[in-house]
Amino acid sequence: MSKKYIAPPWIKYPTQPNNSRFWLDGSGAEYLIKFNKTVDNMDEYLELFPKSPSFTMTVEALSNLSSKTIDYLESDSKPIFINLWRSDAKPKYNLDLETTHSIIMYDTLLSDNSSHIHIGKYHYDSISEVVNLLESEIKEESSTIWDELKYTVYLNSLYYKVSSDINFIKELTNTADYDILFYSDNLEWGVEKSSDGKLRGENLFGLAMMEVRDELSKVYSNYDLIDWDISGDPYSKEHCSCMHQH
């Protein structure tokens, strides 16, 4: 029988960033104490359960970003969950839309409110709500900041949405290394077919979803080794194709 482990904080409470006040008192602080007492070898543990992007050290921005954006990233006005995943704030992937071997997602995902997104002390109904609020807020600071950080906003928003549902996580990670095309009328967010049958669009949400998949594949690779009797109830329940929870 495989050894079982207490759930890491970033899986037990996946929508609570490392710098959230949630970890300073109440159930968050209690769980951290229990976690630290239970894990004997942290290096071995982190090999099995690498930290999520919400729990890693802040990525330092490259100097090619504007001074306004760098200052914003270091300011108290930046939302706690907007972290750089790459120092240039650019997408990890760059797809050739003519040759890509892909699966398709649709922008109905952005308005899906079947599960709320809890981040820190805030609750959001959908990714669209998060993105629209942040776009408005950041553009008040500077349109330059928004232009440089919009992909980062999409990336983090998607991560918190997907990580709030273990079934969504498993469905996404099962797509392996397929490219993801995000069909949308918004050609910055996704792609559409033109009259000649060719695809056009920036596909930023598709690129972000691929990057989210990469991280979730690492973070949740040993999810089945978690002992939920020790850890308490999981954040979300697994269900099979018959929709029974397990």
N, C-alpha and C positions, 0 to 999 in steps of 0.2 A: 504493500500500500504506500502511495506517495506521501511524503511529508506535507502537511498543511501549514499555512501561514496566516497570520493576522493580515487583514486588508491594509494596504498603504493608505494614508490619509487622502491621497489624490485619487483613489478609487472609491473609498468609503464615502467621501464627500467631494465628488468630482467637480462641482461648480463653486467651490470655495477656493479662491486663489491663496497662495502662500502668505500674502501680505494682508489678507482679510482679517478684520477684527474678530471674526468667528472663532479663530484659534486662540484667542486670548482669554476667553472665559466660557462657562457653560459646557455644552456637549462637545464643542470643538476642543477646548483645553483638556477636558477629561479624556477624550480619545487620544490626543497626543501623548499624554502621560502613560496611558495604557499601552499604546504602540511602542513607545521608547523602552518601557519595562519588558515588553514581550520579545522584541527583536534582539537576539544575541549577537549576531554578526551582521552589521549593517552593510558592509561591502558585498557580502554574499547575497544578502537580501536585495540590494539594488541591482545585482546582476539579473535577478528574476523579475523584479518589479521596478524598472527604471522610472524616474520621476517624469511626470507629465510636464508639458510646457508651462503650465500654470504654477509649477513648483520649482522650476529651475532658476538659476541665477539670471538676472537681467542681462540680455544681450546688449552690448555697447554699440551704439549707432556709428556708422562710418561717417567720416567728415564730408562725404559727397551729399549727404542730406543737408538741407538748409539749417541755418542757425536757429530759425524759428521752430523747426520741427525738433531739433535736438533739445532745445530749451523746454519745449512742451513735454517731451518724453521724461524729462527730469523734474517736472513741476508737479505740485499737488493737485492741479486741476485735471491731470490725466486720469481717466477711470482706472481702477486697480487691475482690471483684467485685460487692458490693452498693452500687451507685451510684444516686443520684436521677437520673431523667431529666427530671423537672419539679419545680420548687421546692416545690409543695404535696403532692408524693408521691401525687397522685390520678391516676386514668385520664385520658388525653387525650380519649377518646370516651365518649359517653353515648347508648346506643341506645334507640330506641322499639321494643320487641319486637313490637308489633302491626303495624308498617309496614315493618320492615327487609327489604331485598333482600339475601339472605344466602347464604353457603355454610356447610356444617356440618362441624365437626370433632368427634372423640370423645375421651373421656378416656383411651382406651387409649394415646394419645400420651404420657401422663405416665409410664406404666410401660414404655414402649419402651426396650429396652436393646440395640438393634441396633448402636448406636455409643456408646461411652462418652463422658462429658463430662469433659474435662480442663480444670481451671481452676487456674492457678498450679501448685502442687505436688500438688494433690489430684485424684483420679480418682473420678467418680461413675458409677453404672450407669444412672441414669435421672433424669428431672426429679422424680419422686416422692421419690427418695432425697434430692435436694438440698433440696427444700421441707420434707420431714419433719424433716431434721436441723436446718435453720435455724429452723423453727418451735419446736422443742424448745429450741434454744440461746437464741433471742431471748426466749422466754417466761420463761426462767430469769432474764433481766435484768428484764423487765417485760412484762405482757400488753398494756399501753398501747403500748409500742414495737412489738409484733407487730401490733396492730390498725392502727397508722398506717403500718407498713412492709410489710405482707403483699403488697400489690399490687406494690411495688417488688421484692420477692423473686420473685414470679411473673414479672415482666417480665424481670429479669436472667437468671433460670434458663432461660426460654424462648429468650432471645437466644443464650446459649451453646450450647444444644441445637441450634437451627436453624443457627447459623453453623458448626457442626462438619461440615456436609454440604452441599456446593455444589448437589447435586441437590434437597435440601429447600429451600434458598434460592430456587432458580429456580422450583420448584413453588409456593412461597408467594407470591413476587412476581408470578407470573403470574395470581394471583387478583385483581389490579388493586385497585379500590376497593370490592369487595364487603364487606359486613359479615360478620363471622365469629361464628357461634354455636357454642359449645362445649357439647355435650350431655354431661351428667353427673348422677349422683344427688346429687352435692354441689352444692347450689344457690347456694353462694358462688362456686365455681369456674365453674359453667356454668348451663345451663337444662334444663328438661324440660317436656313438655306435660302440663297438668293435665287432669282429666276433661272439662272443657268445650272442650278443644282449644287453649286459650290457653297461651302460653309463660310460664313464670315462672322467676326466678333472677337472680342478679347478673351472671353471665357474665364474671367477672373475667379468666379465662384467654382468653376470646374477645376481650375488649377489649385485653388485653396482646398477643395475637398480631397484632392489627391495628396496634398501635404498633410492634412488632418489624418487621412488614412495611414500614412507612414508612421505618424506619431502614435496613433491608437494601436497599431499593430505591435509596436514595441511595448507600450504601457500595459496592454491587456493580454500579452502573449501567454501569460501564466495565470490568467484569471481563474481557471479551474482548480488551482492549487490553494485558493483562499478558503480558510475555515470560517464560515459565517456564524458558527456557534460561538466562536471566540469574538468575532468582529461585530456581531449584532446584525441587524437586517441590512441587506444591500440597498444601495440607493434606488435601484430599479430591479424589478423581477423579470427573470427570463421566462419566456413562453415558447411552446412548440408550435408547429403549424396548425394544430387544433386550437391554439390560443389559450391552452391551459398554462397556468403559471407554475414554475418549478422553484 
